Structures are given as structure tokens and as C-alpha cells.
Amino acid sequence: MRILLWCLALLLSACSPPAKFNATELRGIDWGKDFALTDHRGKPRRLADFQGRAVVLFFGYTQCPDVCPTTMGNMRDLMAALGPDAERVQVLFVTIDPERDTASLLAQYVPAFHPSFLGLFGDAAATAAVAKEFRIYYHKQPGTTPSTYSMDHTAGSYVFDPRGRLRLYLRHGETPQHMAQDLKRLLAGE
């Protein structure tokens, strides 16, 4: 009986179309529609500012010891893997630590990974509102001094298609090559 069930499962999986994207597809959700933050140059930003481009949105903080710099390095490698298509992609780093991540600090940190990347920030209320809109978890963990705290946070990234629709969730650690395949599909109108 087990062999029959295993064969049936194998047959059904062989008939399934392959996954279209490497990342998790987000369709039919009613959240993650917009944000109102300021970029590291002092310009107010909303999602509509990037119409016609695919947008990758990552939430992190500059003092992060591992997840954030790794993710931003992967985003840099993604841009290289995209080749000329990189001009049609905007990476946004949203700080979840507005207490320490000032515009000047974001202006040093974010473009160090790629000159086109933008750091976004808001006050504590704006940060909480955008985190709630995108269902991002973040929590301050006390350090040995009041200024040496760390932040626990969601580690994945969101991807919007050029029409401004939230389409994909990139898991932390996804390869730049897989991300590039997905973004090229979105840029092609899939």
C-alpha cells in the first residue's frame, strides 16, 4: 500500500508544472501596499516613486552583525548578476532602528554596497507603521550599555513588480543567481 501511495505521489508531482519563481510568490494579499518614509538624501519616498522598476525592500539596521550586511552584499551581487537589467531595479533598505540610524549614517552604509541603493527611515511611529503594513517583526534586545543594544528582526526581503504590486518574498540566504532569475521574470512581465 505504501509503495502504491508513493508511486501515486510521484506521478502527481511529475504532472505539476514547475514553480515559476525561486522565491515565495505573494498573490492576493491585502497588505504591503505602500510606505511613507524619507531616503538618506532627505527626500520623502513612497512606493509610487519607483513606478516602472522592480523594487526590493529589506528591513534591517546598520549595527546588525550578520544578517543585514550579508543580505546587502547579496543584493550587490544580485545587481551584478542582472547586468543591464539592474538599471530597472531599486533596492531599498528600511531601518528598523531609527534611534541610531540617522540619515547621515544610512548615507554612508547603504550606498557602500551599491551606489543606487537607498536607505529609508522614519521616526519611531513611522517605523512601526511601515513594519505593521509589511508584517515585519522587530524587537530591541538590551545590550551591555544603553547604546549597544541589538535588534531582532524579520530577515527576508519583499519584491514589487514594475507596476508596484507586491509579488515575491525572498528568504534570507537566497542566492543572487536565483534572485536575478526571479527579477528578470518580473521585468519581462511575468
C-alpha positions in Angstrom: 0.0 0.0 0.0 2.8 2.4 0.9 4.5 1.8 -2.5 1.2 2.5 -4.3 0.8 5.8 -2.4 4.4 6.7 -3.1 4.0 6.0 -6.8 0.8 8.0 -6.9 2.5 10.9 -5.2 5.5 10.7 -7.6 3.2 10.6 -10.6 1.2 13.6 -9.4 4.3 15.6 -8.7 5.6 14.8 -12.2 2.4 16.3 -13.6 2.7 19.5 -11.7 4.1 22.5 -13.5 7.5 23.6 -12.2 7.5 26.6 -9.8 7.6 29.8 -11.7 9.8 31.6 -9.2 12.5 30.6 -6.8 11.1 32.9 -4.1 7.8 32.6 -2.4 5.0 34.1 -4.5 2.7 36.6 -2.8 -0.6 36.8 -4.7 -3.9 38.1 -3.4 -2.6 39.6 -0.2 -4.2 42.8 1.1 -1.1 44.2 2.9 2.3 45.6 1.9 0.8 48.2 -0.3 2.9 51.3 0.4 5.2 53.2 2.8 5.8 56.8 3.6 9.5 57.3 4.7 12.4 59.6 3.9 15.5 58.5 2.0 19.1 59.1 3.2 19.3 62.2 1.0 16.3 63.8 2.8 13.7 63.1 0.1 10.2 61.8 1.1 9.6 58.5 -0.6 6.6 56.3 -1.4 6.4 53.2 -3.5 4.9 55.1 -6.4 8.3 57.0 -6.8 9.7 53.8 -8.2 7.0 53.0 -10.8 8.3 51.1 -13.8 11.1 49.5 -11.7 11.2 46.3 -9.7 11.7 47.2 -6.1 13.5 45.0 -3.5 12.5 46.1 0.1 14.7 44.9 3.0 14.2 45.8 6.7 17.3 45.9 8.8 19.7 48.2 10.7 23.3 49.4 10.3 24.6 47.9 13.5 23.5 44.4 12.5 26.4 42.0 12.9 25.4 39.4 10.3 22.0 39.2 8.6 21.9 42.8 7.2 25.4 43.0 5.8 25.1 39.5 4.3 21.7 40.5 2.7 23.1 43.8 1.4 26.1 42.0 0.0 23.8 39.5 -1.8 21.8 42.5 -3.2 25.0 43.9 -4.5 25.8 40.6 -6.2 22.2 40.5 -7.5 22.8 43.8 -9.3 25.9 42.4 -10.9 24.0 39.2 -12.0 21.3 41.3 -13.5 23.7 43.0 -15.9 21.9 45.8 -17.8 18.6 44.9 -16.2 20.0 46.3 -12.9 19.1 49.8 -14.1 15.4 48.7 -13.8 15.7 47.6 -10.2 15.7 49.6 -7.0 16.9 48.2 -3.7 15.6 49.9 -0.6 17.0 49.4 2.9 14.4 50.3 5.6 15.9 50.8 9.0 14.1 49.3 12.0 16.4 51.3 14.3 15.5 54.9 13.8 17.1 55.7 17.2 20.6 55.2 15.9 20.3 55.0 12.1 20.4 58.7 11.1 20.2 59.9 7.5 24.0 60.5 7.5 24.7 57.0 8.8 22.4 55.5 6.2 24.0 57.6 3.5 27.4 56.0 4.4 26.2 52.5 5.0 23.6 51.7 2.2 25.4 53.1 -0.9 28.6 51.4 0.2 27.0 48.2 -1.0 25.9 49.7 -4.3 25.6 53.4 -5.4 22.0 53.1 -6.5 20.7 51.6 -3.2 18.6 53.9 -1.0 18.3 53.9 2.8 14.9 54.8 4.2 14.0 55.9 7.7 11.2 57.4 9.7 10.6 58.3 13.3 9.5 55.5 15.7 5.8 55.9 14.8 6.5 55.8 11.0 8.8 52.8 11.5 6.1 51.0 13.5 3.5 51.8 10.8 5.6 50.5 7.9 6.6 47.4 9.9 3.0 46.7 10.6 2.0 47.3 6.9 4.6 44.7 5.8 4.2 42.4 8.7 7.8 42.8 9.8 8.8 41.7 13.3 11.4 43.7 15.1 12.3 44.0 18.8 15.1 45.8 20.7 17.3 43.5 22.7 19.2 45.2 25.6 23.0 45.4 25.4 25.7 45.9 28.0 25.1 49.7 27.7 22.0 51.7 26.6 23.6 52.4 23.2 24.9 48.8 22.4 21.6 47.1 22.0 20.8 44.8 19.1 17.6 44.3 17.1 15.8 41.0 16.4 14.0 41.3 13.1 12.5 39.5 10.1 15.3 38.6 7.7 13.6 38.3 4.3 13.0 40.8 1.6 10.0 41.8 -0.5 9.9 42.3 -4.2 7.5 44.5 -6.1 7.0 44.2 -9.9 7.4 47.3 -12.1 3.6 48.0 -11.7 4.1 48.4 -8.0 2.4 45.1 -7.0 3.9 43.1 -4.1 4.9 39.8 -5.8 7.6 37.9 -4.0 9.2 37.2 -0.6 12.9 36.4 -0.8 14.1 34.2 2.0 17.3 35.2 3.8 20.2 33.4 2.2 18.6 33.1 -1.3 21.4 33.1 -3.9 21.9 36.2 -6.1 21.5 34.0 -9.1 18.1 32.8 -8.0 17.1 36.3 -7.2 18.3 37.5 -10.6 16.2 34.8 -12.3 13.1 35.9 -10.5 13.7 39.6 -11.1 14.3 39.1 -14.8 10.9 37.2 -14.9 9.2 40.1 -13.2 10.9 42.7 -15.5 9.7 40.6 -18.5 6.1 41.0 -17.3 5.5 37.6 -15.8 
